[in-house]
Amino acid sequence: MKKLIFLSAVFLSVISCSNQDELNPTRSPENESSAMKETPQINSDDLTRQLMGNNFIVNEGSTISLSNREKVIADFKSEYQRAPTIHGPFTATVPVPSPYPTDQKIVYLQKAGSPGYPSIGTYIADIYKYYLQVQLPADAVTGWVDSVNTIAYSNYTTQDIGFTTSMATSNGLKYVTGNTYTMVLKYSINGQSIGAVVPAPSGPKTFTYYYLTP
C-alpha cells in the first residue's frame, strides 16, 4: 500500500469511554488487564488545533509514528548525553468504545486513506474515540505509542489518518497515552440512511508502545 504522510501531535492527555460504560484502559507492561472509569470529554477546538504536530506514515493499514520514536530518542540523548535503553514493543487492546459525541454534523472529506463510499458531503455521525492510557514503570523516563493495528483518524474534524500520543503524569506516576477516532456516518443531511463506518471497519484496536529508561 502506498505510504502516505499525515500530521499528528504529542503530549496531550484526554479521556475516553468503552462499550456501555465510560472506560479508560490503564495498563502497565506487567498487568495489561487493569482499567478505570472516567468521565468522557469532547475534543475541544484548542486540542484539535494541537493535533497537527509530527509526521505519521500509513503503511499496510497501520499508522506508524516514526517521527515520534526519533524525536523521543533524540530528546533523551540530548538530556542524558547517552543512548537510552528501549523497552518494547508492548501491546494493549482497546475495545470498541461507546459513541461520544453523537449526532454530530460532519463534512466528510474522503481524504486519501479513507474509503470511496460515501461521497464527499455533509452527514450526521457518531464519533468513536479509542483512548489508551498505560502506566509506565517508576524508572521510565518517557514513552510513546508507535502504531495502531488498523487505520483511524488522528482528528475526526480534519480526518487526517493517524493517531496522537503523549505523556501524562498524575500523583507521581507516568503514563503514555494514545488516541484515535472512527466515525459512523448514519445518514445524509437530507435524511438518507448511510450507515458507513469510516475510515475502516469498526472493532477493537491494538496499540503498540515503547518506553525508555536510562
Secondary structure, DSSP 8 states (H G I E B T S, - for coil): ---EEEEE-BS------BTTB--EEEEBTTBTT-EE--------HHHHHTT--EEEEEETTEEE-HHHHHHHHHHHHHHHSS--EEEEEEEEEE------S-SEEEEE---TTS-S-S-SEEEEEEEEEEEEEEE--TT--EEEEEEESS--EEETTTTEES-EEEEEEETTEEEEEEEEEEEEEEEETT--EEEEEESS--S-EEEEEEEEE-
